[in-house]
């Protein structure tokens, strides 16, 4: 039994397939060594595919998949002829035994991936004369990413390893003064969340003009400035990148955004802006912005991978991703608006896990909150929510009373309402919002204590 010439037929290794099946039927316990990496479709030979299916089905029914039970299962289901009869099953058993069945299984898996890659290439060629390039490239990027991500599952880990990781998290929290994740620059928010944690999806929502973008991109800047080896990726589907840079520049220089945009800055402000630009310019190998409208999650993933390669060359690593905002992302194959938002939300959670970094995604709210006397948002106000609440590890809302009430006693105060947190408490924290520079800061202690006391009284 020889491998078929890969120059004539798709990549394959029939000997590795037969050797793997042989040892699985001679030593049924060996199935546990390959079941996490191999699927029936990974077998090139249809006969081998059917035999592997029978092995899995016998095990699934509680049996021991040896040669007798597998043969009986194939006969009972009318499939013994599909594999070439008992003669071929006996031939499989006489194949060279796989001393290391997992190694042979990985050979079979690798050939399967090469066949899928070849199929993708042929599909791309077939589509080039019929479809726009952007659709083909986007689809291919997604398919290639999924193929690249088709790696071994982590599977079970010994309790000692799990304990080591848990202790590491506790130590990080102790060393960080209770903050084990990335800091956003807003102290009370960091304490509520214990920082932003790797692989988690954070969704912050609010009505227009509440400061969502300012909070998100301010946090992105803070993460990169706090750690010279940290890289951050910001996707803005609403504002062009130069406007984001202008806001970051004014925040860094403490200069009014409106004056900067109108060119009415004083000479001292101009000097401050130039100094701020120099400081922010030091993030040239760390902070990246993408302001293309209507991108898909697949495009975000592809862009982030390219940026990750740039970070690697600069000896830095990706730490944080911002997306502004969920409802402006697109999923071309979605059948409805709700399904589209659900696909984006799910894709962002998968992206957080893929890159093992926190993803902070912003979301728009519907108008329901403005119809209530108390206009503070709640989870039901998420527009086209779909699975946003389900996918997010934490959901926060930004509310500034002065947007609705010009005589508000809380001018310059932002409430950040954490309505869901999978691994921590919910509640409200307060921050100062500087409308001149569109920046969030910690409140002075007197104002903070006043607000916290009022909040506690309201809760009673």
Residue, then its C-alpha position, 0 to 999 in steps of 0.5 A: x500500500x503506497x502513497x499516491x503520487x502527489x503530482x497526479x492526485x491531491x496530497x495524501x499518504x495512504x501508508x500513514x492512513x492505513x498504519x493509523x487505522x491498523x493500530x487503532x483496531x489492534x489497540x483500541x485505547x490508542x484512539x484517545x491519542x488521535x481523536x483530538x487531531x483527526x476527523x474522518x474527512x482527513x482521510x484521503x481514501x474513501x475506504x479509510x474514511x469509512x473505517x475510521x467512521x466505524x471506529x468512532x461510531x463503535x466507540x460512541x456506542x460504548x463498544x471497543x473498536x477492534x477488528x471484529x466490532x468494526x467489521x460487524x458495524x460495517x456489515x450491519x450498516x451495509x458499508x462493508x462493500x464500500x471499503x473493499x470487503x473483509x479482504x481489505x480490512x485484513x490488508x489494513x491490519x497487515x499494514x506497517x504498525x504505527x509505533x507512534x500513532x499520534x505522529x502518523x495521525x499528524x502526517x495524515x492531518x498535514x496532508x489533509x490541510x494541503x488538500x484543503x489549501x489546494x481546493x481553496x486555491x482552485x476556488x479562488x482561480x475559478x472566481x477571479x473572472x466573476x466576482x469583485x476582488x475584495x469579496x474573493x480576498x476577504x473570503x480567502x483570508x477567512x478560510x485561510x485563517x480558519x485553516x491555519x487555526x485548525x490546530x490541536x485542542x489543548x485538551x485535559x491539563x493536570x491540576x498542577x498546571x491549572x493551579x500554577x496558572x491560577x496562582x500566577x493570576x493571583x500574584x499578578x493581582x497582588x503585584x498590581x495592587x488588585x489589578x491583574x489585567x491591562x489598565x485603561x487609565x481610569x482607576x475606579x474602572x480598572x479596580x471594578x474590572x481588575x483590569x482588562x484580561x486576555x481573551x476577554x471581550x469587553x463591550x462598552x455602549x452609549x448614546x452619541x456624544x457620551x464619550x465611547x470613542x474617547x474612552x476606548x482610544x484613550x485606553x489604547x494609548x494608555x496601554x501602549x504608553x505604559x509598556x514600551x513593548x506593548x502593541x495595540x490595534x485600533x479599528x475605527x469604522x466611524x472616524x477617519x484615523x486622522x481625527x482619532x490622532x487629533x483627539x489623542x494629540x489634544x488629550x496628550x497636550x491638554x488642548x481644546x479639540x475644537x480650537x485645534x481643529x479651527x486653528x485658533x490655538x495660542x503659541x503656547x498651545x502650539x508648542x504643547x501640541x508639537x511636544x505631544x506629537x513627539x511623545x506620541x510619535x514614540x509609539x510608531x512601532x506600537x500603535x496602529x489605526x485602521x479606519x476603513x468603513x464597513x470592514x468584516x471581522x475576517x478583514x480585522x483578523x487579517x489586518x491584525x495578523x499583518x500588524x502582529x508580524x510588524x510587532x514581532x520584527x520590532x520585538x514587541x507583542x500585541x496586547x490590546x484591540x479596540x473596535x469602534x463600533x460593532x454595528x458598523x462592521x459587516x458580515x456579507x453572508x448574514x441573512x438579516x441585520x440581527x444575524x449580522x450583528x450576532x456574527x460580528x459579536x461572535x467573531x470579536x469574541x473568537x478574535x480575543x481568544x485567537x490573539x489572546x488579548x482583550x478586545x474592547x468593542x463599542x456599541x450603539x444604543x437604541x433610543x429606548x433609554x431616551x423615552x424613560x425619565x431615568x435615561x441611564x442605559x440598561x442591557x435591553x437598550x443594546x441596538x440589534x443586540x443579538x448575541x452581544x450580551x451573551x458573547x461579552x465577558x463584560x458589558x458597560x454603559x457610559x452615561x453623562x447626565x449633562x448631555x440631557x440636563x444642562x443644569x445638571x449638578x454632575x457636569x464633567x462627570x461620566x458614569x460607567x455602569x458595569x451591567x454584566x461582568x462574568x468574573x466580577x461584580x457589577x455596579x457604577x464607577x465615576x470618572x471626569x470627562x474633559x469635554x475640551x480634550x474629549x478625555x477621561x480622567x480620575x475624579x478628585x477625591x471630594x467629588x468622587x466621595x460625594x457621588x459614591x455616597x449619593x449612589x449608596x443612598x440611592x441603592x438603599 
